Every structure is written in structure tokens, then in C-alpha cells.
Amino acid sequence: MTSRVFSASRSIAPAWVVCAGFLLVVLFFGGGSASTVSSIVFLRPLAALALVFGLWRIDWTNIGTFRWPLFLLVAVILLVGVHLVPLPPGWWAALPGREIELRAIADAGIEPVWRPIALVPSGAWNALFSLLIPAATMILMIGCSEAGRSRMLGVMLGFGAVTCAVAVLQVTVQSPSLYFFEITNSGTAVGLFANRNHQAIFLACLLPMLALFASAPGMPSDVRIRRTWIGAGGALLVFPLLLITGSRAGLLLAFPALLFAVVLYEASLPQKDRSAKRRRLRMLCYAAAIAAIVAIGGLFILFARAEAVSRLAASLTEGESNNRLPFWRLLPDMIWQYFPWGSGVGSFPEVFQIHEPTSLLKTTYLNHAHNDVLEVALVAGLPGIVLMLFGVLIFALSVVRLTRPDGIPLGRLAYARLGAMVLILLGLASFVDYPLRAPSLAAIFAVAVIWTAQGCAHRAAAQKENLKEGLS
């Protein structure tokens, strides 16, 4: 009797409905990366509830499929947690880079107390709680069926349509009420994000998403034709928005994103549509679409609406005054000063202010390094570097598997490739910005990870079956 009640309670709502609902809330309210954003007040408790619900609903017999993403997630959580563990005064004083703090403590006459590795414990706590959103997204995705996971593409495309519409209104109506964050790039097409870079990075990710929507694996040819027109129209809207956001990173990401979109669309078509005649026709369509995009971009540049192009040109002509190179040049020495344990997760703004030269002082402060690779090396030290390299290695092996797709169904393969493309775009953006600090982009990252892992796991399972058959 108890087991029947327990089973019935689990079927209150399909897993994908809960996952889609949570993802929608995060996308619409998680566009700001600052710890002071008001939406964090309900997003993180909601993520904690979603995480508990997802762990309760998860099918533990299928957990091996996603063992590497889960391993990395747990490792990151443990690393942040270790930075919050208080250490004896002698141990803490022996950590590299604590000389200034030790002198300040001595001058103030403060008695030695147990302190954590993190020089700014509040920043480390914030970092730990921020992991709730990608963790909950990942667990909810694992709990979905394969069809349910595929439906998350529709959720993200729907959000994309809304943020694009808001961005268009922001540059046409120019009303302060259309900006939803206190700290934002006012006057630019940020959409539902606080930062124009994050909006542009998401728009770049939208291009391969639209390509998969258009190719419609497993759908009848008439549905695919309709979706192709819709996807092409969406791309023609997204590219001009990339130009007017004012994001140099987004503009540069547009080119690999367009390439990914074409490759994904071509690779996701059924075998019957891959004849030489149809391929030639598609190549003509691709050429026409690219020509249209270039023409639209040229018109925006001509009428001085392409702010991203203007800012990119300014960074090349004005030298270091308009880029981040002066800040990045300071980081290697800072990394070595706190090596191998780091200054503590979440401590970048305060630690940078300690080492900031007077020549770089401004009325604003540097909230992040705008290069997550360097920032992680600074705040998390050698363990953070090892985790990054291990994650890159696992991802590289996954991409290799996806280039040899024997045994993977076309639909699953298409979503795995889309996931890999989104991860590449977010990874490239992390060299010049901090996209994964925004809850919405962190959730998209988690979805892409599960899509990729799902396809790679099927490939590995097929290889094992083939090996068993060969040995029998």
C-alpha cells in the first residue's frame, strides 16, 4: 500500500514539465550575475527545492549515463566547500599571499582565530549558493526522459523570442522601464539580461539552436520545410541584434555560431535528403542566407547602428584604453602570489583592489577578471586549474565520440552535437567575459552538458555491445 502511494505521488507531474517550468523561471529572472540582484532572493531557494525534488524523482539505475558531469559538479561543490572550512591560525598564516592580511591583523591587535582559505568568506558563500541553479537544472534534466530533455530546446527558443522582442523595444522606445536590473548597460539592447555581453552570448547560442529546430530530426518533410523558414527568419533577426548590443565578444562569436548552425542543420537531415542535387540546392540557400545576413550587417554599419562593430574598431585604434589587457597582465603575478591554494573562491574584487596600481584606478570597480580561466586560477589555485583541465579533457573526448556517430540515433546525436556547440561558445566567451556567472546562462550550460553526455553515453554503450558481440 505504501509503495503504491509513493509511486502515485511521483506521478503528480511529468518530470519534463517540472524541469521546463524551473528553466523558464531561471531564464526570465536570472539575467543578472551580481549577488545583489533582487531575483536571487527567490531563485536560489526555488533551486534548492527543485534540487531536492529532482533527487527524489531521479532514476538512480540510469545515473551511470551522466557520471562524469555529476562527478565534476560534486567536485566543484566540494572545492568551494573546502574554501569555507576554518583552518587553525598557524595553517592559515602559512598560506601564500596572506602577508598583507597578517600585518593588518597584527596592527589592529586582533587575536589569531580560525579562518577559511577564502579571504572573503561572504563571496565564497555566494559562490556556493550560486551552484544551486546549475545543479538543480542538471538533476532535473537527468530525471527527464530523452523526449523530455529535447523539449528544453523549445523553452530556450521561446525565451529567445521574448528577449529579442524586449531588445528591439529597448533600442526603439528607449524607456528606462524596459531595463529590469539596477546595474545594466542602459541604452543598449540587453533584452532580459543585465549585461550586453551575456545577451549577445545567448544570441550566438541561439543560432545553432534555431538550426536544430529547423532541421527537425524525425519530423515529416513538410514540417521541416515550415521550420526551416521560421529558423531562417529567426537567424535574420538575431544577427542584427548581435550587432546593436554593443558586445565585441558577441560579434566575434557570431561567426563560429553561424558555422555551427550550418553544419548542424546539414548533419541533422535524414539520409534521403542528402542527395547531391538537394545538397547543391541547400548550398545555394546557405549562400543566399549568408549574403542576406552580410547585407543586413552592412546596412547597420552604414547607418551607424552596429555598436559592436564600433566598439571593436575603437579597441583596435585606441589601444589599451579601451580593452582589458592592462588588467589581464597583472593576473599572472597575482596567481603566482597566491599559488597553489588561491585567494579563495569569490574573492576576486577585493583581492584585485589590493594589487590594483594607481594607473588603473577608475570610478568603477572590476567585479570579475573578464577571463574566467585566469580568475579561477587566481581564486581556486591549482585544484581549480586541475578541475578545469579535467573538464576540458572529458569534453574533448566527448566531441571525438560525436564525430564518429555509429550507433547513435539521429535525433539524440543532433541534440548531443548542439549541446557540444553551445558548450564551445560559452567556453570561448569565458576567455573574455564571465557568462556562467549569470544564473540563466549557467542553467543553459547545464542543459547543454546533459544533452552532450546523453549522446556520448549511447555511443559508448553501442561500442560495448559491439565488442561483446565480437567476442561471443
C-alpha positions as CSV (number, residue, x, y, z in Angstrom):
1,M,0.0,0.0,0.0
2,T,2.8,2.4,0.9
3,S,4.7,1.7,-2.3
4,R,1.5,2.4,-4.3
5,V,1.0,5.8,-2.6
6,F,4.7,6.6,-3.1
7,S,4.5,5.7,-6.8
8,A,1.3,7.8,-7.3
9,S,2.9,10.8,-5.6
10,R,5.8,10.6,-8.0
11,S,3.4,10.9,-11.0
12,I,1.9,14.2,-9.9
13,A,3.6,15.9,-12.9
14,P,5.8,14.6,-15.7
15,A,9.5,15.3,-15.0
16,W,9.9,17.4,-18.1
17,V,7.1,19.8,-17.0
18,V,8.8,20.5,-13.7
19,C,12.2,20.9,-15.5
20,A,10.7,23.2,-18.1
21,G,8.9,25.3,-15.5
22,F,12.1,25.7,-13.4
23,L,14.1,26.5,-16.5
24,L,11.6,29.2,-17.6
25,V,11.7,30.9,-14.2
26,V,15.5,30.9,-14.2
27,L,15.7,32.2,-17.8
28,F,13.3,35.0,-17.2
29,F,14.6,36.1,-13.8
30,G,18.2,35.0,-13.9
31,G,19.8,37.5,-16.3
32,G,21.9,39.3,-13.7
33,S,25.1,38.0,-12.3
34,A,25.6,40.3,-9.3
35,S,25.0,38.9,-5.8
36,T,22.8,42.0,-5.1
37,V,20.2,41.2,-7.8
38,S,16.8,41.0,-6.1
39,S,15.6,38.0,-8.0
40,I,18.3,35.9,-6.3
41,V,16.2,36.1,-3.2
42,F,13.7,33.6,-4.6
43,L,15.7,31.9,-7.4
44,R,18.1,30.2,-5.0
45,P,15.5,28.9,-2.6
46,L,13.5,27.7,-5.6
47,A,16.6,26.0,-6.9
48,A,17.1,24.2,-3.6
49,L,13.6,22.9,-3.6
50,A,14.0,21.9,-7.3
51,L,17.2,20.1,-6.4
52,V,15.6,18.1,-3.6
53,F,12.6,17.3,-5.9
54,G,14.9,16.2,-8.7
55,L,17.0,13.9,-6.4
56,W,13.7,12.4,-5.2
57,R,12.4,11.7,-8.7
58,I,15.7,10.7,-10.3
59,D,16.1,7.2,-11.7
60,W,19.2,6.0,-9.9
61,T,19.6,3.0,-12.2
62,N,20.4,5.3,-15.1
63,I,22.8,7.5,-13.2
64,G,25.9,6.0,-14.8
65,T,25.0,7.7,-18.1
66,F,25.8,11.0,-16.6
67,R,28.6,10.0,-14.2
68,W,31.2,12.5,-15.5
69,P,29.0,15.6,-15.4
70,L,27.9,14.6,-11.9
71,F,31.4,13.9,-10.8
72,L,32.6,17.4,-11.9
73,L,29.6,19.0,-10.3
74,V,30.3,17.4,-7.0
75,A,34.0,18.2,-7.3
76,V,33.3,21.9,-7.8
77,I,30.8,22.0,-4.9
78,L,33.4,20.2,-2.6
79,L,36.2,22.6,-3.8
80,V,34.1,25.7,-2.9
81,G,33.1,24.0,0.4
82,V,36.7,23.3,1.3
83,H,37.4,27.1,0.9
84,L,34.9,27.7,3.7
85,V,36.3,25.3,6.2
86,P,38.0,27.3,9.1
87,L,41.8,26.5,9.5
88,P,43.9,26.8,12.6
89,P,45.7,30.2,12.8
90,G,49.1,28.6,12.1
91,W,47.9,26.8,9.0
92,W,46.1,29.9,7.7
93,A,49.1,32.1,8.3
94,A,51.2,29.6,6.2
95,L,49.0,30.0,3.2
96,P,50.7,32.0,0.3
97,G,49.6,35.6,-0.2
98,R,48.3,36.3,3.4
99,E,51.1,38.7,4.3
100,I,49.0,41.9,4.0
101,E,46.2,40.4,6.0
102,L,48.6,39.2,8.7
103,R,50.1,42.7,9.1
104,A,46.6,44.2,9.2
105,I,45.5,41.7,11.9
106,A,48.7,42.4,13.9
107,D,48.4,46.2,13.6
108,A,44.8,46.1,14.7
109,G,45.7,43.9,17.8
110,I,43.2,41.2,16.8
111,E,43.8,37.8,18.4
112,P,44.5,34.9,16.0
113,V,41.4,33.0,15.2
114,W,40.5,30.1,12.8
115,R,39.9,31.4,9.3
116,P,38.9,29.8,6.0
117,I,41.0,29.7,2.8
118,A,38.7,32.2,1.3
119,L,39.9,35.7,2.0
120,V,36.3,36.9,1.5
121,P,34.1,34.3,3.1
122,S,30.8,36.0,2.1
123,G,32.0,35.8,-1.6
124,A,32.6,32.0,-1.1
125,W,29.2,31.5,0.4
126,N,27.7,33.4,-2.5
127,A,29.6,31.2,-5.0
128,L,28.4,28.0,-3.2
129,F,24.8,29.1,-3.2
130,S,25.1,30.1,-6.9
131,L,25.8,26.5,-7.7
132,L,22.3,25.6,-6.7
133,I,20.8,26.7,-10.0
134,P,23.0,24.7,-12.4
135,A,22.9,21.7,-10.0
136,A,19.1,21.7,-9.9
137,T,18.9,22.1,-13.7
138,M,21.3,19.2,-14.2
139,I,19.5,16.9,-11.8
140,L,16.0,17.8,-13.2
141,M,17.3,17.1,-16.7
142,I,18.7,13.7,-15.7
143,G,15.3,12.9,-14.3
144,C,13.6,13.6,-17.6
145,S,13.1,11.1,-20.4
146,E,15.0,11.7,-23.6
147,A,11.9,13.2,-25.2
148,G,11.5,15.5,-22.2
149,R,15.1,16.7,-22.4
150,S,14.6,17.6,-26.1
151,R,11.6,19.8,-25.1
152,M,14.0,22.1,-23.3
153,L,15.0,23.4,-26.7
154,G,11.5,24.8,-27.2
155,V,11.8,26.5,-23.8
156,M,15.0,28.3,-24.7
157,L,13.8,29.3,-28.1
158,G,10.6,30.8,-26.5
159,F,12.8,32.7,-24.1
160,G,14.9,33.8,-27.0
161,A,11.9,35.2,-28.8
162,V,11.0,37.3,-25.7
163,T,14.4,38.6,-25.0
164,C,14.8,39.6,-28.7
165,A,11.5,41.4,-28.6
166,V,12.5,43.3,-25.5
167,A,15.8,44.2,-27.0
168,V,14.1,45.6,-30.1
169,L,11.8,47.7,-27.8
170,Q,14.8,48.9,-25.8
171,V,16.5,50.5,-28.8
172,T,13.4,51.8,-30.4
173,V,11.3,53.1,-27.5
174,Q,14.3,53.8,-25.2
175,S,12.3,53.7,-22.0
176,P,14.1,53.1,-18.6
177,S,11.2,50.8,-17.6
178,L,12.3,48.3,-20.2
179,Y,15.5,47.6,-18.2
180,F,15.0,45.2,-15.4
181,F,18.3,45.4,-13.5
182,E,19.7,48.3,-11.5
183,I,23.2,47.8,-12.8
184,T,22.9,47.3,-16.5
185,N,24.1,48.7,-19.9
186,S,21.3,51.3,-20.3
187,G,20.6,52.4,-23.8
188,T,21.7,49.1,-25.4
189,A,19.8,46.0,-26.5
190,V,20.4,43.9,-23.4
191,G,17.0,42.2,-23.5
192,L,16.2,40.3,-20.3
193,F,19.9,40.3,-19.3
194,A,21.7,42.9,-17.2
195,N,24.9,42.7,-19.3
196,R,25.0,43.2,-23.0
197,N,27.8,40.6,-23.3
198,H,25.5,38.0,-21.8
199,Q,22.7,38.9,-24.1
200,A,25.0,38.7,-27.1
201,I,26.5,35.3,-26.0
202,F,23.0,33.9,-25.6
203,L,22.0,35.2,-29.1
204,A,25.1,33.5,-30.5
205,C,24.0,30.2,-28.9
206,L,20.5,30.8,-30.4
207,L,21.9,30.3,-33.9
208,P,22.7,26.6,-33.7
209,M,19.5,26.1,-31.6
210,L,17.5,27.5,-34.5
211,A,19.3,25.2,-36.8
212,L,18.3,22.1,-34.9
213,F,14.7,23.4,-34.6
214,A,14.7,23.9,-38.4
215,S,16.2,20.5,-39.3
216,A,13.5,18.8,-37.1
217,P,15.0,15.3,-36.9
218,G,12.3,12.6,-37.1
219,M,9.7,15.1,-38.4
220,P,7.9,14.8,-41.8
221,S,9.4,16.8,-44.6
222,D,6.5,19.4,-44.7
223,V,7.1,20.2,-41.0
224,R,10.8,20.5,-41.7
225,I,10.2,23.0,-44.5
226,R,8.0,25.2,-42.3
227,R,10.5,25.1,-39.5
228,T,13.3,25.9,-41.9
229,W,11.6,29.2,-42.9
230,I,10.9,30.0,-39.2
231,G,14.5,29.2,-38.3
232,A,15.9,31.3,-41.2
233,G,13.7,34.2,-40.1
234,G,14.9,33.9,-36.6
235,A,18.5,34.0,-37.7
236,L,17.9,37.1,-39.8
237,L,16.6,38.8,-36.6
238,V,19.3,37.5,-34.3
239,F,22.3,38.7,-36.3
240,P,21.3,42.4,-36.4
241,L,20.6,42.3,-32.7
242,L,24.1,40.9,-32.2
243,L,25.4,44.0,-34.0
244,I,23.5,46.5,-31.9
245,T,24.1,45.0,-28.5
246,G,27.5,46.6,-28.5
247,S,29.2,43.4,-27.4
248,R,32.5,42.8,-29.1
249,A,32.6,39.2,-27.7
250,G,29.2,38.5,-29.1
251,L,30.1,39.9,-32.5
252,L,33.2,37.6,-32.7
253,L,31.1,34.6,-31.5
254,A,28.6,35.2,-34.3
255,F,30.9,33.7,-36.9
256,P,31.6,30.3,-35.3
257,A,27.9,30.2,-34.3
258,L,26.8,30.7,-37.9
259,L,29.2,28.0,-39.0
260,F,27.9,25.6,-36.3
261,A,24.3,26.4,-37.4
262,V,25.0,25.4,-41.0
263,V,27.0,22.3,-40.0
264,L,24.3,21.2,-37.5
265,Y,21.4,21.7,-39.9
266,E,23.2,19.8,-42.7
267,A,24.2,16.9,-40.4
268,S,20.7,16.6,-38.8
269,L,18.9,16.0,-42.1
270,P,17.6,12.4,-42.8
271,Q,19.6,10.3,-45.3
272,K,17.0,10.7,-48.0
273,D,17.6,14.5,-48.1
274,R,21.4,14.1,-48.6
275,S,21.5,13.6,-52.4
276,A,23.9,15.6,-54.5
277,K,21.0,17.6,-56.1
278,R,19.4,18.5,-52.8
279,R,22.8,19.3,-51.3
280,R,23.5,21.8,-54.1
281,L,20.2,23.4,-53.6
282,R,20.8,23.8,-49.9
283,M,24.3,25.3,-50.6
284,L,22.6,27.9,-52.7
285,C,20.2,28.6,-49.9
286,Y,23.0,28.9,-47.4
287,A,24.9,31.3,-49.7
288,A,21.7,33.4,-50.1
289,A,21.1,33.4,-46.3
290,I,24.7,34.4,-45.6
291,A,24.5,37.1,-48.3
292,A,21.4,38.5,-46.7
293,I,23.0,38.5,-43.2
294,V,26.0,40.3,-44.6
295,A,23.8,42.8,-46.4
296,I,21.8,43.5,-43.2
297,G,25.1,43.8,-41.3
298,G,26.4,46.3,-43.9
299,L,23.3,48.4,-43.6
300,F,23.6,48.6,-39.8
301,I,27.2,49.6,-40.1
302,L,26.4,52.1,-42.8
303,F,23.7,53.8,-40.6
304,A,26.0,53.6,-37.5
305,R,23.7,51.2,-35.7
306,A,26.3,48.5,-35.3
307,E,27.6,49.4,-31.9
308,A,29.5,46.2,-31.5
309,V,31.5,46.9,-34.7
310,S,32.2,50.5,-33.5
311,R,33.5,49.3,-30.1
312,L,35.6,46.6,-31.8
313,A,37.1,49.1,-34.1
314,A,37.7,51.5,-31.2
315,S,39.5,48.8,-29.2
316,L,41.9,48.4,-32.2
317,T,42.6,52.1,-32.8
318,E,42.6,53.5,-29.2
319,G,45.0,50.9,-27.8
320,E,44.8,49.6,-24.3
321,S,42.5,52.4,-23.0
322,N,39.5,50.5,-24.5
323,N,40.4,46.9,-23.7
324,R,41.1,44.6,-20.7
325,L,44.8,43.8,-21.5
326,P,46.2,46.0,-18.7
327,F,44.1,44.1,-16.1
328,W,45.0,40.7,-17.5
329,R,48.7,41.5,-17.4
330,L,48.5,41.9,-13.7
331,L,46.9,38.5,-13.1
332,P,49.8,36.1,-13.7
333,D,51.8,37.7,-10.9
334,M,48.8,37.6,-8.7
335,I,48.1,34.0,-9.4
336,W,51.6,33.1,-8.5
337,Q,51.5,35.1,-5.3
338,Y,48.5,33.0,-4.0
339,F,49.6,29.7,-5.6
340,P,48.9,26.8,-5.1
341,W,45.7,27.3,-3.0
342,G,44.4,30.5,-4.4
343,S,43.0,33.6,-2.7
344,G,39.6,31.9,-2.1
345,V,36.5,31.5,-4.3
346,G,34.5,34.7,-4.6
347,S,37.4,37.0,-3.5
348,F,38.4,38.5,-6.9
349,P,37.0,42.1,-6.5
350,E,38.6,42.6,-3.1
351,V,41.9,40.9,-3.9
352,F,42.3,42.8,-7.2
353,Q,41.8,46.1,-5.3
354,I,44.7,45.1,-3.1
355,H,47.1,44.8,-6.1
356,E,45.5,47.4,-8.4
357,P,48.1,50.0,-9.5
358,T,47.1,53.7,-9.3
359,S,47.4,53.9,-13.1
360,L,44.4,51.7,-13.5
361,L,42.2,53.4,-10.8
362,K,38.7,54.4,-12.1
363,T,35.4,55.5,-10.7
364,T,34.1,52.0,-11.3
365,Y,35.5,48.7,-9.9
366,L,36.4,45.4,-11.6
367,N,33.8,42.9,-10.5
368,H,35.4,40.0,-12.4
369,A,38.6,39.4,-14.4
370,H,36.5,39.1,-17.6
371,N,38.5,35.9,-18.2
372,D,37.2,33.0,-16.2
373,V,40.3,30.9,-16.8
374,L,42.5,33.5,-15.2
375,E,40.0,34.2,-12.4
376,V,39.6,30.5,-11.5
377,A,43.4,30.1,-11.4
378,L,43.7,33.1,-9.1
379,V,40.9,32.3,-6.6
380,A,40.9,28.5,-6.7
381,G,44.6,27.9,-7.3
382,L,46.0,24.5,-8.5
383,P,42.8,22.5,-7.6
384,G,40.7,24.8,-9.7
385,I,43.2,24.5,-12.6
386,V,43.1,20.7,-12.4
387,L,39.3,20.6,-12.4
388,M,39.2,22.9,-15.4
389,L,41.7,20.8,-17.3
390,F,39.9,17.6,-16.4
391,G,36.6,19.0,-17.6
392,V,38.1,20.1,-20.9
393,L,39.6,16.6,-21.3
394,I,36.3,14.9,-20.7
395,F,34.6,17.3,-23.1
396,A,37.3,16.8,-25.8
397,L,36.8,13.0,-25.6
398,S,33.0,13.5,-25.9
399,V,33.5,15.7,-29.0
400,V,35.7,13.0,-30.6
401,R,32.9,10.4,-29.9
402,L,30.4,12.6,-31.6
403,T,32.5,12.8,-34.8
404,R,32.1,9.0,-35.1
405,P,28.3,8.7,-34.5
406,D,27.9,4.9,-35.2
407,G,25.0,3.5,-33.2
408,I,23.6,6.9,-32.0
409,P,20.1,7.7,-33.3
410,L,19.9,10.8,-35.4
411,G,17.7,12.8,-33.0
412,R,19.9,12.1,-30.0
413,L,23.1,12.7,-32.0
414,A,21.7,16.1,-33.1
415,Y,21.0,17.2,-29.6
416,A,24.4,16.0,-28.4
417,R,26.1,18.0,-31.1
418,L,24.0,21.0,-30.3
419,G,25.0,20.7,-26.6
420,A,28.7,20.5,-27.6
421,M,28.4,23.6,-29.8
422,V,26.7,25.6,-27.0
423,L,29.4,24.5,-24.6
424,I,32.1,25.6,-27.1
425,L,30.5,29.0,-27.5
426,L,30.1,29.5,-23.7
427,G,33.7,28.3,-23.3
428,L,35.1,30.7,-25.8
429,A,33.1,33.6,-24.2
430,S,34.6,32.7,-20.9
431,F,38.0,33.8,-22.1
432,V,36.8,37.4,-22.4
433,D,33.9,37.5,-20.0
434,Y,32.1,35.6,-17.2
435,P,28.9,34.2,-18.8
436,L,28.5,31.3,-16.4
437,R,28.1,33.7,-13.5
438,A,24.6,34.7,-14.8
439,P,22.1,32.1,-13.5
440,S,20.3,31.9,-16.8
441,L,23.4,31.1,-18.8
442,A,24.5,28.7,-16.1
443,A,21.3,26.8,-16.5
444,I,21.7,26.7,-20.3
445,F,25.2,25.4,-19.7
446,A,23.8,22.6,-17.5
447,V,21.2,21.7,-20.2
448,A,23.9,21.5,-22.9
449,V,26.1,19.3,-20.6
450,I,23.3,16.8,-20.3
451,W,22.5,16.8,-24.0
452,T,26.1,16.1,-24.8
453,A,26.5,13.4,-22.2
454,Q,23.3,11.7,-23.3
455,G,24.6,11.2,-26.8
456,C,28.1,10.2,-25.8
457,A,26.8,7.6,-23.3
458,H,24.7,6.0,-26.1
459,R,27.8,5.8,-28.3
460,A,29.9,4.2,-25.5
461,A,27.0,1.7,-24.8
462,A,26.9,0.8,-28.5
463,Q,30.6,0.2,-28.6
464,K,30.4,-2.2,-25.6
465,E,27.6,-4.1,-27.3
466,N,29.6,-4.4,-30.5
467,L,32.6,-5.6,-28.5
468,K,30.5,-8.3,-26.7
469,E,29.1,-9.5,-30.0
470,G,32.6,-9.7,-31.4
471,L,33.9,-11.8,-28.5
472,S,30.9,-14.1,-28.4
